[in-house]
Amino acid sequence: MEDMIFYDRLQFAFTITFHYIFPQLTMGLSLIIVYFKWKYLRSQVEKYNDAAKFFMKIFAVNFTIGVVTGIPMEFQFGTNWANFSELTGGIIGQTLAMEGMFSFFLESSFLVLFIFGEKLMGQKLHFLTGFLVFLGSWASGWFILATNAWMQHPVGYEVLDNGKYILNNFSAIFANPWLIPAFLHNQMASLVTSSFVVASIGAFYILRQKNIEYGKLFLKTGVIFGLVSSLLVAFPTGDWNAKNVAKHQPPSFAAMEGIFQTEEAGAEIVLIGQPNMVEKKIDNKIAVPNILSFLTYQKWDKQIPGMDQFKKEDLPDNIPALYYAYHIMVGLGTIFIALMALSLFFLWKKKLYNITFLLWTIMFMVPFPYIANLTGWYVAELGRQPYLVYGLLRTSEGISPTVSSGNTLFTLLGFVGLYMLLGLLFLVLVGKTIHQGPKPQTH
């Protein structure tokens, strides 16, 4: 049984990790594309229109690979997690169906119109199609996170005699107190990724002395969007999410903050340290007293329950992974704010385009927002363990009893090989698009 659970979780973790590389860019990039198109309508400066169409090409590649890698996850609900699907399908099936019918339809249909319909529709309708692509991509995030929010904090449900969960209040799933903070935090985090991609392409062009006018536009836009979104990821959205975890999942909060023992007069915040699972403490720690209590409850001496206050079976089953994922996410977020603030300062001083070291730094920072986004998701999912639906359905109760661990491992290896090929194809297509650069309109 333990092997089955391990391989089922490992397969889903791999497929969703690879899949989320793509929508985290498209959601944020769609907003930047709308901004470029809006700037063109306002100014009639052609480079803004070129920028919008250039990044929509990158968006289209991301969207396509994202769809291809997202489909297997839907099937895994039936193959690997049949009991979970049978018991909760009456709830999560509704939000997932709405995501497919409404969001995917909006995004895919108007993406085609934006790419091919500019001359036919005119500029205002072309802007509208871009806005609807943005709306569809963000609505997709809304429905997916509504599903996840119910799994994190179940509301508006009742349990039938056969053990199945059904909604008794449809509006409750969208009024879930977990949903809005998670959605806003996720969307701002995706905008961070997109901003770094846009800025890094700009830095690349400037360093290569190619498409310099576009490079300066991309770098300026990416830095401004990047600083704003990095700040919003930290506060208020990140702060709001952390308070939600403290309120609704206190064992998870203690684990991600590394609180093994309850402190009587206020909890310290651990900046650096390694969890020691044998001695139940943080080794080599650098901590600031009472700060965690103040940040969470605005009271310096507020007691926060440590992991010693909870039953072992209710604690997350991989505390070190949860702790490290959380601290990597927070640490990278802090670096993003510092880098973008420094870049904006030199942009204001009109020196950014000539500081080679900073341009190289921006260009090579591209992978790190992806890492921060993925570790953020790991925090949410590892923190929910050992439950699939927090407090209601344990992970061990949701698997498919007839699918062996050997079958799951075999298909996982197949996914790894196939996704590596898809990843290589993605890099080739995006690299070719960046190499070609934005093509100015000829009249």
VEXGUKOL-680724 format. One record per residue (C-alpha): residue number from 0; x, y, z. Coordinates in steps of 0.1 Angstrom, whole numbers, plus 2048, in hexadecimal, padded with zeros to 3 digits. Each point is the difference from the previous one (the first is absolute). Last residue first. Layout:
<r k="NUM" X="X" Y="Y" Z="Z"/>
...
% end
This chain:
<r k="442" X="826" Y="9EF" Z="63B"/>
<r k="441" X="817" Y="7E8" Z="812"/>
<r k="440" X="7F8" Y="7F5" Z="824"/>
<r k="439" X="81F" Y="7FA" Z="815"/>
<r k="438" X="809" Y="7DC" Z="807"/>
<r k="437" X="805" Y="7F8" Z="825"/>
<r k="436" X="81E" Y="7E9" Z="804"/>
<r k="435" X="80C" Y="7E4" Z="7EA"/>
<r k="434" X="816" Y="7F2" Z="81C"/>
<r k="433" X="7E4" Y="803" Z="81A"/>
<r k="432" X="7E9" Y="7EC" Z="7E9"/>
<r k="431" X="81B" Y="7E6" Z="7FA"/>
<r k="430" X="807" Y="7FD" Z="825"/>
<r k="429" X="7DB" Y="7FC" Z="807"/>
<r k="428" X="7FD" Y="7E4" Z="7E7"/>
<r k="427" X="820" Y="7EE" Z="80A"/>
<r k="426" X="7F9" Y="803" Z="825"/>
<r k="425" X="7DC" Y="7F2" Z="7FB"/>
<r k="424" X="80D" Y="7E3" Z="7EB"/>
<r k="423" X="819" Y="7F7" Z="81B"/>
<r k="422" X="7E5" Y="801" Z="81B"/>
<r k="421" X="7E9" Y="7EB" Z="7EB"/>
<r k="420" X="81C" Y="7E6" Z="7FC"/>
<r k="419" X="807" Y="801" Z="825"/>
<r k="418" X="7DA" Y="7FC" Z="805"/>
<r k="417" X="7FF" Y="7E0" Z="7EC"/>
<r k="416" X="81D" Y="7F0" Z="813"/>
<r k="415" X="7F4" Y="809" Z="822"/>
<r k="414" X="7DC" Y="7F7" Z="7F8"/>
<r k="413" X="80B" Y="7DD" Z="7F5"/>
<r k="412" X="814" Y="7FC" Z="820"/>
<r k="411" X="7E0" Y="809" Z="814"/>
<r k="410" X="7ED" Y="7E7" Z="7EB"/>
<r k="409" X="817" Y="7E4" Z="80D"/>
<r k="408" X="800" Y="80D" Z="823"/>
<r k="407" X="7D9" Y="800" Z="801"/>
<r k="406" X="7FE" Y="7DD" Z="7F2"/>
<r k="405" X="819" Y="7F3" Z="81A"/>
<r k="404" X="7EE" Y="812" Z="81C"/>
<r k="403" X="7E1" Y="7EB" Z="7F7"/>
<r k="402" X="7DF" Y="810" Z="7F5"/>
<r k="401" X="7E3" Y="7EC" Z="810"/>
<r k="400" X="7FF" Y="813" Z="821"/>
<r k="399" X="7FC" Y="822" Z="7EF"/>
<r k="398" X="80A" Y="81B" Z="819"/>
<r k="397" X="7EA" Y="817" Z="815"/>
<r k="396" X="800" Y="7F0" Z="823"/>
<r k="395" X="826" Y="801" Z="804"/>
<r k="394" X="7FF" Y="825" Z="7F9"/>
<r k="393" X="7E9" Y="806" Z="81D"/>
<r k="392" X="7DD" Y="80E" Z="7F9"/>
<r k="391" X="7EF" Y="818" Z="818"/>
<r k="390" X="817" Y="817" Z="814"/>
<r k="389" X="810" Y="80F" Z="7E1"/>
<r k="388" X="7F4" Y="7EF" Z="7E0"/>
<r k="387" X="81D" Y="7EC" Z="7F3"/>
<r k="386" X="80D" Y="7FD" Z="823"/>
<r k="385" X="822" Y="7F6" Z="80F"/>
<r k="384" X="808" Y="819" Z="7F3"/>
<r k="383" X="7F3" Y="823" Z="7FA"/>
<r k="382" X="822" Y="810" Z="807"/>
<r k="381" X="810" Y="7EB" Z="7E5"/>
<r k="380" X="7E7" Y="80E" Z="7E7"/>
<r k="379" X="801" Y="825" Z="809"/>
<r k="378" X="826" Y="800" Z="806"/>
<r k="377" X="806" Y="7ED" Z="7E0"/>
<r k="376" X="7EC" Y="81A" Z="7ED"/>
<r k="375" X="817" Y="81B" Z="80E"/>
<r k="374" X="81E" Y="7EB" Z="7F7"/>
<r k="373" X="7F3" Y="800" Z="7DC"/>
<r k="372" X="7FB" Y="825" Z="7FF"/>
<r k="371" X="823" Y="807" Z="80F"/>
<r k="370" X="811" Y="7E8" Z="7E8"/>
<r k="369" X="7EF" Y="811" Z="7E2"/>
<r k="368" X="80A" Y="822" Z="80E"/>
<r k="367" X="824" Y="7F2" Z="802"/>
<r k="366" X="803" Y="7F3" Z="7DD"/>
<r k="365" X="802" Y="824" Z="7F0"/>
<r k="364" X="81B" Y="80E" Z="817"/>
<r k="363" X="81A" Y="7FB" Z="7E5"/>
<r k="362" X="7F4" Y="81E" Z="7EB"/>
<r k="361" X="7FB" Y="817" Z="81E"/>
<r k="360" X="823" Y="7F8" Z="80D"/>
<r k="359" X="810" Y="806" Z="7DD"/>
<r k="358" X="7EE" Y="821" Z="7FE"/>
<r k="357" X="80C" Y="80A" Z="823"/>
<r k="356" X="825" Y="7F8" Z="7F7"/>
<r k="355" X="7FE" Y="813" Z="7DF"/>
<r k="354" X="7F4" Y="820" Z="80F"/>
<r k="353" X="7FA" Y="815" Z="7E1"/>
<r k="352" X="7DB" Y="7FB" Z="7FB"/>
<r k="351" X="7F9" Y="807" Z="825"/>
<r k="350" X="810" Y="823" Z="801"/>
<r k="349" X="7E3" Y="817" Z="7FA"/>
<r k="348" X="7FF" Y="809" Z="825"/>
<r k="347" X="7DC" Y="7F4" Z="801"/>
<r k="346" X="80B" Y="7E0" Z="7EF"/>
<r k="345" X="81C" Y="7FE" Z="81A"/>
<r k="344" X="7E6" Y="801" Z="81C"/>
<r k="343" X="7E9" Y="7E8" Z="7EE"/>
<r k="342" X="81C" Y="7E7" Z="7FE"/>
<r k="341" X="808" Y="803" Z="825"/>
<r k="340" X="7DB" Y="7FB" Z="809"/>
<r k="339" X="7FD" Y="7E3" Z="7E8"/>
<r k="338" X="81E" Y="7EE" Z="80F"/>
<r k="337" X="7F5" Y="807" Z="824"/>
<r k="336" X="7DC" Y="7F5" Z="7FB"/>
<r k="335" X="80C" Y="7E1" Z="7ED"/>
<r k="334" X="818" Y="7F7" Z="81B"/>
<r k="333" X="7E5" Y="801" Z="81B"/>
<r k="332" X="7EA" Y="7EA" Z="7EB"/>
<r k="331" X="81D" Y="7E7" Z="7FC"/>
<r k="330" X="803" Y="7FE" Z="826"/>
<r k="329" X="7DB" Y="7FC" Z="805"/>
<r k="328" X="7FC" Y="7E4" Z="7E7"/>
<r k="327" X="820" Y="7EE" Z="80C"/>
<r k="326" X="7F4" Y="803" Z="824"/>
<r k="325" X="7DE" Y="7F0" Z="7F8"/>
<r k="324" X="80F" Y="7E4" Z="7EB"/>
<r k="323" X="81A" Y="7F9" Z="81B"/>
<r k="322" X="7E6" Y="7FD" Z="81C"/>
<r k="321" X="7E8" Y="7EB" Z="7EB"/>
<r k="320" X="81C" Y="7E9" Z="7F5"/>
<r k="319" X="80D" Y="7FD" Z="824"/>
<r k="318" X="7DC" Y="7F9" Z="80E"/>
<r k="317" X="7F8" Y="7E3" Z="7E8"/>
<r k="316" X="7E1" Y="7EF" Z="80F"/>
<r k="315" X="7EE" Y="820" Z="80A"/>
<r k="314" X="7F4" Y="7FD" Z="824"/>
<r k="313" X="7DE" Y="7F1" Z="808"/>
<r k="312" X="80D" Y="7DC" Z="806"/>
<r k="311" X="81A" Y="80E" Z="818"/>
<r k="310" X="7E5" Y="80E" Z="816"/>
<r k="309" X="803" Y="826" Z="805"/>
<r k="308" X="80E" Y="817" Z="81C"/>
<r k="307" X="824" Y="7F5" Z="7FB"/>
<r k="306" X="7FF" Y="80E" Z="7DD"/>
<r k="305" X="800" Y="823" Z="80E"/>
<r k="304" X="7E1" Y="815" Z="80A"/>
<r k="303" X="805" Y="826" Z="7FB"/>
<r k="302" X="7FE" Y="814" Z="820"/>
<r k="301" X="7FA" Y="825" Z="7FC"/>
<r k="300" X="81B" Y="815" Z="812"/>
<r k="299" X="808" Y="819" Z="7E4"/>
<r k="298" X="7DD" Y="804" Z="7F5"/>
<r k="297" X="7F8" Y="80A" Z="7DC"/>
<r k="296" X="7F1" Y="7DC" Z="7FB"/>
<r k="295" X="815" Y="7F1" Z="7E5"/>
<r k="294" X="81C" Y="81A" Z="7FB"/>
<r k="293" X="802" Y="807" Z="826"/>
<r k="292" X="801" Y="7DB" Z="80A"/>
<r k="291" X="81A" Y="7F9" Z="7E5"/>
<r k="290" X="816" Y="81D" Z="80C"/>
<r k="289" X="801" Y="7F4" Z="824"/>
<r k="288" X="826" Y="7F9" Z="800"/>
<r k="287" X="814" Y="803" Z="7E0"/>
<r k="286" X="810" Y="7DF" Z="7F5"/>
<r k="285" X="821" Y="7F3" Z="7F1"/>
<r k="284" X="800" Y="7DB" Z="804"/>
<r k="283" X="81D" Y="7E8" Z="800"/>
<r k="282" X="7E9" Y="7E2" Z="807"/>
<r k="281" X="7DA" Y="804" Z="802"/>
<r k="280" X="7F1" Y="7E8" Z="81A"/>
<r k="279" X="7EE" Y="7DF" Z="804"/>
<r k="278" X="81F" Y="7EC" Z="80B"/>
<r k="277" X="7FC" Y="7E6" Z="7E5"/>
<r k="276" X="7EE" Y="815" Z="7E6"/>
<r k="275" X="81B" Y="81B" Z="800"/>
<r k="274" X="7F3" Y="81C" Z="7EA"/>
<r k="273" X="81B" Y="815" Z="7F1"/>
<r k="272" X="805" Y="825" Z="806"/>
<r k="271" X="7FD" Y="823" Z="7F2"/>
<r k="270" X="7E7" Y="81C" Z="805"/>
<r k="269" X="7EB" Y="7F0" Z="81C"/>
<r k="268" X="7E5" Y="817" Z="80D"/>
<r k="267" X="7FD" Y="7FF" Z="826"/>
<r k="266" X="7DF" Y="7F8" Z="811"/>
<r k="265" X="7F1" Y="815" Z="81D"/>
<r k="264" X="801" Y="7FA" Z="825"/>
<r k="263" X="7FC" Y="7DB" Z="807"/>
<r k="262" X="811" Y="7F1" Z="7E2"/>
<r k="261" X="7F1" Y="7DF" Z="7F4"/>
<r k="260" X="81B" Y="7E8" Z="7F5"/>
<r k="259" X="806" Y="7F4" Z="7DD"/>
<r k="258" X="7F9" Y="821" Z="7EE"/>
<r k="257" X="812" Y="7FD" Z="7DE"/>
<r k="256" X="7EB" Y="81A" Z="7EE"/>
<r k="255" X="7F3" Y="7E7" Z="7E7"/>
<r k="254" X="7F9" Y="7E7" Z="81B"/>
<r k="253" X="7EE" Y="817" Z="818"/>
<r k="252" X="7EA" Y="80E" Z="7E4"/>
<r k="251" X="7F8" Y="7DD" Z="7F4"/>
<r k="250" X="7F5" Y="7F6" Z="824"/>
<r k="249" X="7EB" Y="820" Z="802"/>
<r k="248" X="7EC" Y="7F9" Z="7E0"/>
<r k="247" X="7E1" Y="817" Z="801"/>
<r k="246" X="80D" Y="81F" Z="813"/>
<r k="245" X="825" Y="7FE" Z="7FB"/>
<r k="244" X="7FB" Y="7F6" Z="7DC"/>
<r k="243" X="7E9" Y="81D" Z="7FA"/>
<r k="242" X="819" Y="818" Z="811"/>
<r k="241" X="81B" Y="7F3" Z="7E8"/>
<r k="240" X="7E9" Y="807" Z="7E2"/>
<r k="239" X="7F8" Y="823" Z="80B"/>
<r k="238" X="825" Y="808" Z="805"/>
<r k="237" X="808" Y="7F2" Z="7DD"/>
<r k="236" X="7E4" Y="815" Z="7F0"/>
<r k="235" X="806" Y="821" Z="813"/>
<r k="234" X="81D" Y="801" Z="7FD"/>
<r k="233" X="81A" Y="7E8" Z="7F3"/>
<r k="232" X="7F1" Y="7F9" Z="7DF"/>
<r k="231" X="7F5" Y="824" Z="7FD"/>
<r k="230" X="825" Y="80C" Z="803"/>
<r k="229" X="80B" Y="7E7" Z="7E5"/>
<r k="228" X="7E3" Y="80B" Z="7EA"/>
<r k="227" X="80A" Y="825" Z="802"/>
<r k="226" X="825" Y="7FA" Z="7FC"/>
<r k="225" X="7FB" Y="7E9" Z="7E2"/>
<r k="224" X="7E7" Y="815" Z="7EE"/>
<r k="223" X="819" Y="81D" Z="801"/>
<r k="222" X="81E" Y="7EB" Z="7F8"/>
<r k="221" X="7EF" Y="7ED" Z="7E4"/>
<r k="220" X="7F3" Y="820" Z="7EF"/>
<r k="219" X="822" Y="811" Z="801"/>
<r k="218" X="812" Y="7E0" Z="7F3"/>
<r k="217" X="7E7" Y="7FA" Z="7E5"/>
<r k="216" X="801" Y="824" Z="7F3"/>
<r k="215" X="826" Y="801" Z="801"/>
<r k="214" X="803" Y="7DF" Z="7EE"/>
<r k="213" X="7E7" Y="80C" Z="7E6"/>
<r k="212" X="815" Y="81E" Z="7F7"/>
<r k="211" X="81F" Y="7EA" Z="802"/>
<r k="210" X="7F4" Y="7E6" Z="7E7"/>
<r k="209" X="823" Y="7F2" Z="801"/>
<r k="208" X="81E" Y="80E" Z="813"/>
<r k="207" X="805" Y="7DD" Z="80F"/>
<r k="206" X="800" Y="80E" Z="824"/>
<r k="205" X="7E2" Y="816" Z="7F7"/>
<r k="204" X="7EC" Y="7E3" Z="7F1"/>
<r k="203" X="807" Y="7E9" Z="81D"/>
<r k="202" X="7F6" Y="81B" Z="819"/>
<r k="201" X="7DF" Y="804" Z="7EF"/>
<r k="200" X="7FB" Y="7DA" Z="7FF"/>
<r k="199" X="808" Y="800" Z="825"/>
<r k="198" X="7E7" Y="81C" Z="808"/>
<r k="197" X="7E3" Y="7ED" Z="7EE"/>
<r k="196" X="809" Y="7DF" Z="811"/>
<r k="195" X="804" Y="812" Z="822"/>
<r k="194" X="7DE" Y="811" Z="7FC"/>
<r k="193" X="7F0" Y="7DF" Z="7F6"/>
<r k="192" X="80D" Y="7EE" Z="81F"/>
<r k="191" X="7F5" Y="81D" Z="817"/>
<r k="190" X="7DE" Y="801" Z="7EF"/>
<r k="189" X="7FC" Y="7DB" Z="809"/>
<r k="188" X="807" Y="809" Z="824"/>
<r k="187" X="7E6" Y="81C" Z="7FF"/>
<r k="186" X="7E7" Y="7E7" Z="7F2"/>
<r k="185" X="807" Y="7E6" Z="81B"/>
<r k="184" X="7FE" Y="819" Z="81D"/>
<r k="183" X="7E0" Y="80E" Z="7F2"/>
<r k="182" X="7F0" Y="7DE" Z="7FC"/>
<r k="181" X="80C" Y="7F3" Z="822"/>
<r k="180" X="7F4" Y="81F" Z="813"/>
<r k="179" X="7DE" Y="7FE" Z="7ED"/>
<r k="178" X="7FB" Y="7DA" Z="805"/>
<r k="177" X="806" Y="7F8" Z="824"/>
<r k="176" X="7E3" Y="814" Z="80E"/>
<r k="175" X="7E9" Y="7EA" Z="7EA"/>
<r k="174" X="7E6" Y="817" Z="7F0"/>
<r k="173" X="805" Y="7EE" Z="7DE"/>
<r k="172" X="7F8" Y="7DE" Z="80F"/>
<r k="171" X="7E6" Y="80F" Z="817"/>
<r k="170" X="7EB" Y="80B" Z="7E1"/>
<r k="169" X="7F7" Y="7DC" Z="7F9"/>
<r k="168" X="7F2" Y="7F9" Z="823"/>
<r k="167" X="7F6" Y="7DC" Z="806"/>
<r k="166" X="81D" Y="7F2" Z="7EC"/>
<r k="165" X="805" Y="7DB" Z="800"/>
<r k="164" X="819" Y="7E9" Z="812"/>
<r k="163" X="7FC" Y="7DA" Z="7FD"/>
<r k="162" X="801" Y="7EA" Z="81F"/>
<r k="161" X="7E4" Y="7E9" Z="7F5"/>
<r k="160" X="7E8" Y="810" Z="819"/>
<r k="159" X="807" Y="822" Z="7F0"/>
<r k="158" X="818" Y="81A" Z="80E"/>
<r k="157" X="7F8" Y="825" Z="7FD"/>
<r k="156" X="813" Y="81C" Z="7F1"/>
<r k="155" X="801" Y="826" Z="801"/>
<r k="154" X="825" Y="803" Z="80B"/>
<r k="153" X="820" Y="7EB" Z="7FE"/>
<r k="152" X="820" Y="814" Z="809"/>
<r k="151" X="81E" Y="7F2" Z="7ED"/>
<r k="150" X="7ED" Y="7E9" Z="7E9"/>
<r k="149" X="7E6" Y="81C" Z="7FA"/>
<r k="148" X="81C" Y="818" Z="7F9"/>
<r k="147" X="80F" Y="7E9" Z="7E6"/>
<r k="146" X="7DF" Y="7FF" Z="7ED"/>
<r k="145" X="7FC" Y="825" Z="802"/>
<r k="144" X="824" Y="803" Z="7F6"/>
<r k="143" X="7F9" Y="7ED" Z="7E0"/>
<r k="142" X="7E1" Y="816" Z="7F9"/>
<r k="141" X="813" Y="821" Z="806"/>
<r k="140" X="81F" Y="7F6" Z="7ED"/>
<r k="139" X="7EA" Y="7F8" Z="7E2"/>
<r k="138" X="7EF" Y="822" Z="804"/>
<r k="137" X="822" Y="810" Z="7FF"/>
<r k="136" X="808" Y="7F0" Z="7DF"/>
<r k="135" X="7DE" Y="807" Z="7F1"/>
<r k="134" X="800" Y="825" Z="80A"/>
<r k="133" X="823" Y="804" Z="7F1"/>
<r k="132" X="7F5" Y="7F0" Z="7E0"/>
<r k="131" X="7E1" Y="816" Z="801"/>
<r k="130" X="816" Y="81F" Z="803"/>
<r k="129" X="814" Y="7F5" Z="7E2"/>
<r k="128" X="7E0" Y="7FC" Z="7EC"/>
<r k="127" X="7F5" Y="822" Z="80B"/>
<r k="126" X="821" Y="810" Z="7F5"/>
<r k="125" X="7FA" Y="7F1" Z="7DD"/>
<r k="124" X="7DD" Y="80E" Z="801"/>
<r k="123" X="80E" Y="822" Z="806"/>
<r k="122" X="81C" Y="7FC" Z="7E6"/>
<r k="121" X="7EC" Y="7F4" Z="7E2"/>
<r k="120" X="7EE" Y="7DF" Z="7FC"/>
<r k="119" X="80D" Y="7F2" Z="7DF"/>
<r k="118" X="823" Y="80E" Z="802"/>
<r k="117" X="805" Y="7F3" Z="824"/>
<r k="116" X="7F0" Y="7DE" Z="7FB"/>
<r k="115" X="81C" Y="7E6" Z="800"/>
<r k="114" X="811" Y="801" Z="821"/>
<r k="113" X="7E4" Y="812" Z="814"/>
<r k="112" X="7E5" Y="7EB" Z="7F0"/>
<r k="111" X="812" Y="7DF" Z="809"/>
<r k="110" X="806" Y="80B" Z="824"/>
<r k="109" X="7DB" Y="80A" Z="800"/>
<r k="108" X="7F4" Y="7DC" Z="7FC"/>
<r k="107" X="81A" Y="7F0" Z="817"/>
<r k="106" X="7FD" Y="817" Z="81E"/>
<r k="105" X="7DA" Y="804" Z="800"/>
<r k="104" X="7F9" Y="7DB" Z="7FA"/>
<r k="103" X="81A" Y="7F6" Z="81A"/>
<r k="102" X="7F0" Y="817" Z="81A"/>
<r k="101" X="7DC" Y="7F7" Z="7FB"/>
<r k="100" X="7FD" Y="7DB" Z="7F8"/>
<r k="99" X="820" Y="7F2" Z="80F"/>
<r k="98" X="800" Y="816" Z="81F"/>
<r k="97" X="7DB" Y="7FA" Z="805"/>
<r k="96" X="806" Y="7DB" Z="7FF"/>
<r k="95" X="81C" Y="802" Z="81A"/>
<r k="94" X="7E9" Y="814" Z="816"/>
<r k="93" X="7E3" Y="7E7" Z="7FE"/>
<r k="92" X="815" Y="7E1" Z="802"/>
<r k="91" X="80F" Y="80D" Z="821"/>
<r k="90" X="7DF" Y="7FD" Z="812"/>
<r k="89" X="7ED" Y="7E1" Z="7F4"/>
<r k="88" X="822" Y="7F0" Z="7F8"/>
<r k="87" X="808" Y="7FF" Z="825"/>
<r k="86" X="7FA" Y="7DB" Z="80A"/>
<r k="85" X="804" Y="7F0" Z="7DE"/>
<r k="84" X="81E" Y="816" Z="7F6"/>
<r k="83" X="812" Y="7F9" Z="821"/>
<r k="82" X="7F9" Y="7DB" Z="7FD"/>
<r k="81" X="80D" Y="800" Z="7DC"/>
<r k="80" X="821" Y="812" Z="807"/>
<r k="79" X="819" Y="7EE" Z="7EA"/>
<r k="78" X="7EB" Y="7F9" Z="7E1"/>
<r k="77" X="7E2" Y="817" Z="802"/>
<r k="76" X="811" Y="81F" Z="80F"/>
<r k="75" X="81E" Y="7F7" Z="7EB"/>
<r k="74" X="7EB" Y="806" Z="7E0"/>
<r k="73" X="7FD" Y="825" Z="809"/>
<r k="72" X="826" Y="802" Z="806"/>
<r k="71" X="807" Y="7F1" Z="7DE"/>
<r k="70" X="7EE" Y="81E" Z="7EF"/>
<r k="69" X="816" Y="81B" Z="80F"/>
<r k="68" X="820" Y="7F8" Z="7EE"/>
<r k="67" X="7F0" Y="805" Z="7DD"/>
<r k="66" X="7ED" Y="81F" Z="80B"/>
<r k="65" X="81F" Y="810" Z="80F"/>
<r k="64" X="814" Y="7F7" Z="7E1"/>
<r k="63" X="7E7" Y="813" Z="7EB"/>
<r k="62" X="7FD" Y="81E" Z="818"/>
<r k="61" X="826" Y="804" Z="803"/>
<r k="60" X="804" Y="800" Z="7DA"/>
<r k="59" X="7E3" Y="819" Z="7FC"/>
<r k="58" X="80D" Y="817" Z="81B"/>
<r k="57" X="822" Y="802" Z="7EE"/>
<r k="56" X="7EE" Y="80A" Z="7E1"/>
<r k="55" X="7EA" Y="818" Z="815"/>
<r k="54" X="821" Y="810" Z="80C"/>
<r k="53" X="809" Y="80A" Z="7DD"/>
<r k="52" X="7DD" Y="80D" Z="7F8"/>
<r k="51" X="7FF" Y="817" Z="81E"/>
<r k="50" X="824" Y="80C" Z="7FA"/>
<r k="49" X="7F9" Y="808" Z="7DB"/>
<r k="48" X="7E1" Y="814" Z="80B"/>
<r k="47" X="815" Y="813" Z="81A"/>
<r k="46" X="81B" Y="806" Z="7E5"/>
<r k="45" X="7E7" Y="810" Z="7E9"/>
<r k="44" X="7FA" Y="820" Z="814"/>
<r k="43" X="7DB" Y="808" Z="7FC"/>
<r k="42" X="802" Y="810" Z="822"/>
<r k="41" X="7DF" Y="7F5" Z="812"/>
<r k="40" X="7F8" Y="7E2" Z="7EA"/>
<r k="39" X="824" Y="7F5" Z="802"/>
<r k="38" X="802" Y="803" Z="826"/>
<r k="37" X="7E0" Y="7EB" Z="802"/>
<r k="36" X="810" Y="7E5" Z="7EB"/>
<r k="35" X="81F" Y="800" Z="816"/>
<r k="34" X="7EB" Y="7FF" Z="820"/>
<r k="33" X="7EB" Y="7E3" Z="7F2"/>
<r k="32" X="820" Y="7ED" Z="7F9"/>
<r k="31" X="80C" Y="807" Z="823"/>
<r k="30" X="7DF" Y="7F1" Z="80E"/>
<r k="29" X="803" Y="7E1" Z="7EA"/>
<r k="28" X="824" Y="7FB" Z="80C"/>
<r k="27" X="7F5" Y="7FC" Z="824"/>
<r k="26" X="7E8" Y="7E3" Z="7F9"/>
<r k="25" X="815" Y="7F1" Z="7E4"/>
<r k="24" X="820" Y="7FE" Z="814"/>
<r k="23" X="7F1" Y="7ED" Z="81E"/>
<r k="22" X="7EC" Y="7EC" Z="7E7"/>
<r k="21" X="820" Y="7F0" Z="7F1"/>
<r k="20" X="816" Y="7F4" Z="81D"/>
<r k="19" X="7E1" Y="7F3" Z="811"/>
<r k="18" X="7FF" Y="7E2" Z="7E9"/>
<r k="17" X="822" Y="7F3" Z="80A"/>
<r k="16" X="7F7" Y="803" Z="825"/>
<r k="15" X="7DE" Y="7F1" Z="7FA"/>
<r k="14" X="80E" Y="7E2" Z="7EE"/>
<r k="13" X="81C" Y="7FA" Z="81A"/>
<r k="12" X="7EA" Y="804" Z="81F"/>
<r k="11" X="7E5" Y="7EA" Z="7F1"/>
<r k="10" X="819" Y="7E4" Z="7F9"/>
<r k="9" X="811" Y="804" Z="822"/>
<r k="8" X="7DE" Y="800" Z="813"/>
<r k="7" X="7F5" Y="7DF" Z="7EF"/>
<r k="6" X="823" Y="7F2" Z="805"/>
<r k="5" X="800" Y="807" Z="825"/>
<r k="4" X="7DC" Y="7F6" Z="806"/>
<r k="3" X="805" Y="7DE" Z="7EF"/>
<r k="2" X="821" Y="7FA" Z="812"/>
<r k="1" X="7EF" Y="807" Z="822"/>
<r k="0" X="7E4" Y="7E8" Z="7F7"/>
% end
